[in-house]
Amino acid sequence: MLTKKNREIIEQVELVSIDSLVPQDHLLRAVEESIDFNFIYDEVKDLYSENTGRPSIDPVVLIKLLMLQALYGIRSM
């Protein structure tokens, strides 16, 4: 005989730190500690308008995405 349990909807919230999910000896931690990416802002400041257009994606994020592609052999975004 097929029986069906009455399951009440249980809402549960779990707070997890992304930092705690990445091992301490991970390659990307070493990259982050070794490279100060702040130089990128000086390199690209002339390419961005201060008061025209939509807000841009942080150029450091774009460079880090390209690094991830190169390090992990990802061929497309």
N, CA and C atoms as an extended XYZ file, in Angstrom:
231
Properties=species:S:1:pos:R:3:atomname:S:1:resname:S:1:resid:I:1 pbc="F F F"
N         0.836       -1.169        0.000 N   MET     1
C         0.000        0.000        0.000 CA  MET     1
C         0.890        1.244        0.000 C   MET     1
N         0.549        2.171       -0.829 N   LEU     2
C         1.304        3.410       -0.947 CA  LEU     2
C         0.814        4.393        0.091 C   LEU     2
N         1.731        4.848        0.906 N   THR     3
C         1.372        5.870        1.898 CA  THR     3
C         2.219        7.095        1.667 C   THR     3
N         1.651        8.186        1.967 N   LYS     4
C         2.338        9.455        1.767 CA  LYS     4
C         2.438       10.160        3.107 C   LYS     4
N         3.627       10.590        3.462 N   LYS     5
C         3.817       11.300        4.727 CA  LYS     5
C         3.423       12.748        4.543 C   LYS     5
N         2.808       13.301        5.509 N   ASN     6
C         2.534       14.733        5.513 CA  ASN     6
C         3.780       15.434        6.019 C   ASN     6
N         4.468       16.074        5.132 N   ARG     7
C         5.696       16.764        5.521 CA  ARG     7
C         5.420       18.248        5.579 C   ARG     7
N         5.706       18.800        6.708 N   GLU     8
C         5.582       20.246        6.835 CA  GLU     8
C         6.809       20.892        6.198 C   GLU     8
N         6.600       22.046        5.646 N   ILE     9
C         7.721       22.770        5.046 CA  ILE     9
C         8.608       23.289        6.172 C   ILE     9
N         9.843       22.896        6.129 N   ILE    10
C        10.805       23.325        7.141 CA  ILE    10
C        11.752       24.324        6.480 C   ILE    10
N        11.757       25.510        7.002 N   GLU    11
C        12.672       26.513        6.485 CA  GLU    11
C        13.868       26.590        7.415 C   GLU    11
N        15.022       26.434        6.838 N   GLN    12
C        16.235       26.437        7.631 CA  GLN    12
C        17.257       27.347        6.961 C   GLN    12
N        17.894       28.140        7.757 N   VAL    13
C        18.915       29.041        7.260 CA  VAL    13
C        20.249       28.590        7.807 C   VAL    13
N        21.224       28.518        6.909 N   GLU    14
C        22.568       28.133        7.330 CA  GLU    14
C        23.539       29.199        6.857 C   GLU    14
N        24.291       29.741        7.760 N   LEU    15
C        25.285       30.739        7.404 CA  LEU    15
C        26.631       30.048        7.229 C   LEU    15
N        27.204       30.231        6.047 N   VAL    16
C        28.478       29.598        5.744 CA  VAL    16
C        29.417       30.662        5.187 C   VAL    16
N        30.614       30.678        5.688 N   SER    17
C        31.632       31.582        5.173 CA  SER    17
C        32.321       30.917        3.984 C   SER    17
N        32.370       31.608        2.858 N   ILE    18
C        33.044       31.054        1.689 CA  ILE    18
C        34.516       30.811        2.007 C   ILE    18
N        35.083       31.669        2.813 N   ASP    19
C        36.485       31.525        3.209 CA  ASP    19
C        36.736       30.181        3.895 C   ASP    19
N        35.780       29.724        4.670 N   SER    20
C        35.959       28.450        5.380 CA  SER    20
C        35.829       27.249        4.442 C   SER    20
N        35.267       27.438        3.265 N   LEU    21
C        35.103       26.338        2.315 CA  LEU    21
C        36.345       26.105        1.455 C   LEU    21
N        37.219       27.101        1.375 N   VAL    22
C        38.428       26.994        0.544 CA  VAL    22
C        39.593       26.540        1.420 C   VAL    22
N        40.256       25.453        1.053 N   PRO    23
C        41.392       24.981        1.847 CA  PRO    23
C        42.493       26.037        1.964 C   PRO    23
N        43.196       26.028        3.070 N   GLN    24
C        44.246       27.017        3.319 CA  GLN    24
C        45.400       26.916        2.330 C   GLN    24
N        45.644       25.733        1.772 N   ASP    25
C        46.760       25.560        0.836 CA  ASP    25
C        46.313       25.608       -0.631 C   ASP    25
N        45.165       26.188       -0.902 N   HIS    26
C        44.634       26.255       -2.263 CA  HIS    26
C        45.463       27.218       -3.118 C   HIS    26
N        45.600       26.892       -4.399 N   LEU    27
C        46.379       27.693       -5.334 CA  LEU    27
C        45.896       29.141       -5.376 C   LEU    27
N        44.606       29.354       -5.382 N   LEU    28
C        44.079       30.711       -5.494 CA  LEU    28
C        44.373       31.551       -4.253 C   LEU    28
N        44.505       30.937       -3.113 N   ARG    29
C        44.936       31.682       -1.920 CA  ARG    29
C        46.371       32.175       -2.104 C   ARG    29
N        47.216       31.322       -2.673 N   ALA    30
C        48.612       31.704       -2.911 CA  ALA    30
C        48.694       32.846       -3.918 C   ALA    30
N        47.862       32.798       -4.955 N   VAL    31
C        47.847       33.875       -5.955 CA  VAL    31
C        47.413       35.179       -5.295 C   VAL    31
N        46.361       35.125       -4.498 N   GLU    32
C        45.840       36.327       -3.834 CA  GLU    32
C        46.877       36.938       -2.884 C   GLU    32
N        47.634       36.094       -2.203 N   GLU    33
C        48.661       36.587       -1.282 CA  GLU    33
C        49.888       37.128       -2.020 C   GLU    33
N        50.164       36.605       -3.208 N   SER    34
C        51.378       36.964       -3.937 CA  SER    34
C        51.250       38.207       -4.794 C   SER    34
N        50.056       38.467       -5.288 N   ILE    35
C        49.875       39.559       -6.247 CA  ILE    35
C        48.981       40.639       -5.646 C   ILE    35
N        49.468       41.868       -5.690 N   ASP    36
C        48.652       43.016       -5.297 CA  ASP    36
C        48.010       43.555       -6.575 C   ASP    36
N        46.715       43.332       -6.727 N   PHE    37
C        46.009       43.671       -7.957 CA  PHE    37
C        45.649       45.152       -8.062 C   PHE    37
N        45.986       45.957       -7.084 N   ASN    38
C        45.615       47.371       -7.104 CA  ASN    38
C        46.282       48.151       -8.238 C   ASN    38
N        47.377       47.656       -8.783 N   PHE    39
C        48.041       48.352       -9.888 CA  PHE    39
C        47.150       48.429      -11.125 C   PHE    39
N        46.195       47.548      -11.223 N   ILE    40
C        45.314       47.503      -12.398 CA  ILE    40
C        44.496       48.792      -12.513 C   ILE    40
N        44.084       49.337      -11.385 N   TYR    41
C        43.287       50.567      -11.412 CA  TYR    41
C        44.051       51.713      -12.085 C   TYR    41
N        45.337       51.833      -11.790 N   ASP    42
C        46.154       52.874      -12.426 CA  ASP    42
C        46.315       52.622      -13.923 C   ASP    42
N        46.414       51.360      -14.299 N   GLU    43
C        46.613       51.012      -15.710 CA  GLU    43
C        45.388       51.319      -16.567 C   GLU    43
N        44.201       51.212      -16.000 N   VAL    44
C        42.983       51.339      -16.809 CA  VAL    44
C        42.191       52.617      -16.542 C   VAL    44
N        42.665       53.485      -15.670 N   LYS    45
C        41.870       54.656      -15.286 CA  LYS    45
C        41.534       55.556      -16.469 C   LYS    45
N        42.385       55.623      -17.472 N   ASP    46
C        42.115       56.459      -18.640 CA  ASP    46
C        41.086       55.829      -19.587 C   ASP    46
N        40.761       54.574      -19.387 N   LEU    47
C        39.825       53.873      -20.256 CA  LEU    47
C        38.374       53.960      -19.766 C   LEU    47
N        38.165       54.474      -18.566 N   TYR    48
C        36.836       54.554      -17.971 CA  TYR    48
C        36.433       56.010      -17.786 C   TYR    48
N        35.158       56.292      -18.036 N   SER    49
C        34.631       57.633      -17.833 CA  SER    49
C        34.130       57.767      -16.399 C   SER    49
N        34.384       58.896      -15.786 N   GLU    50
C        33.965       59.116      -14.397 CA  GLU    50
C        32.484       59.439      -14.281 C   GLU    50
N        31.904       60.076      -15.332 N   ASN    51
C        30.530       60.548      -15.182 CA  ASN    51
C        29.606       60.174      -16.341 C   ASN    51
N        30.051       59.380      -17.285 N   THR    52
C        29.230       59.013      -18.430 CA  THR    52
C        29.092       57.503      -18.507 C   THR    52
N        27.883       57.060      -18.815 N   GLY    53
C        27.674       55.634      -19.008 CA  GLY    53
C        27.266       54.907      -17.742 C   GLY    53
N        27.112       53.637      -17.893 N   ARG    54
C        26.700       52.790      -16.777 CA  ARG    54
C        27.899       52.423      -15.919 C   ARG    54
N        27.648       52.050      -14.665 N   PRO    55
C        28.760       51.605      -13.808 CA  PRO    55
C        29.427       50.361      -14.408 C   PRO    55
N        30.729       50.320      -14.295 N   SER    56
C        31.479       49.223      -14.905 CA  SER    56
C        31.654       48.059      -13.936 C   SER    56
N        32.046       46.944      -14.504 N   ILE    57
C        32.486       45.818      -13.683 CA  ILE    57
C        33.899       46.161      -13.218 C   ILE    57
N        34.195       45.845      -11.992 N   ASP    58
C        35.516       46.126      -11.436 CA  ASP    58
C        36.589       45.496      -12.328 C   ASP    58
N        37.542       46.279      -12.834 N   PRO    59
C        38.568       45.725      -13.727 CA  PRO    59
C        39.413       44.639      -13.063 C   PRO    59
N        39.578       44.692      -11.754 N   VAL    60
C        40.327       43.641      -11.061 CA  VAL    60
C        39.574       42.320      -11.168 C   VAL    60
N        38.261       42.367      -11.069 N   VAL    61
C        37.454       41.152      -11.208 CA  VAL    61
C        37.630       40.570      -12.606 C   VAL    61
N        37.648       41.419      -13.621 N   LEU    62
C        37.834       40.937      -14.987 CA  LEU    62
C        39.195       40.261      -15.164 C   LEU    62
N        40.232       40.850      -14.609 N   ILE    63
C        41.573       40.254      -14.699 CA  ILE    63
C        41.619       38.923      -13.952 C   ILE    63
N        40.993       38.877      -12.792 N   LYS    64
C        40.972       37.624      -12.031 CA  LYS    64
C        40.214       36.534      -12.783 C   LYS    64
N        39.147       36.900      -13.480 N   LEU    65
C        38.434       35.917      -14.299 CA  LEU    65
C        39.333       35.360      -15.400 C   LEU    65
N        40.103       36.229      -16.037 N   LEU    66
C        41.034       35.766      -17.072 CA  LEU    66
C        42.108       34.846      -16.484 C   LEU    66
N        42.553       35.168      -15.279 N   MET    67
C        43.543       34.307      -14.618 CA  MET    67
C        42.947       32.936      -14.315 C   MET    67
N        41.705       32.912      -13.860 N   LEU    68
C        41.036       31.631      -13.599 CA  LEU    68
C        40.941       30.798      -14.872 C   LEU    68
N        40.601       31.464      -15.973 N   GLN    69
C        40.545       30.759      -17.252 CA  GLN    69
C        41.887       30.136      -17.594 C   GLN    69
N        42.946       30.902      -17.442 N   ALA    70
C        44.280       30.404      -17.795 CA  ALA    70
C        44.730       29.296      -16.844 C   ALA    70
N        44.509       29.480      -15.552 N   LEU    71
C        44.980       28.498      -14.569 CA  LEU    71
C        44.240       27.167      -14.657 C   LEU    71
N        42.962       27.218      -14.977 N   TYR    72
C        42.155       25.998      -14.964 CA  TYR    72
C        41.758       25.514      -16.356 C   TYR    72
N        42.307       26.139      -17.402 N   GLY    73
C        42.048       25.663      -18.764 CA  GLY    73
C        40.616       25.839      -19.212 C   GLY    73
N        39.951       26.868      -18.713 N   ILE    74
C        38.574       27.137      -19.113 CA  ILE    74
C        38.633       27.931      -20.417 C   ILE    74
N        37.974       27.450      -21.442 N   ARG    75
C        38.122       28.082      -22.759 CA  ARG    75
C        37.071       29.130      -23.068 C   ARG    75
N        36.023       29.216      -22.306 N   SER    76
C        35.022       30.248      -22.578 CA  SER    76
C        34.434       30.745      -21.277 C   SER    76
N        33.855       31.934      -21.345 N   MET    77
C        33.208       32.481      -20.172 CA  MET    77
C        31.752       32.126      -20.241 C   MET    77
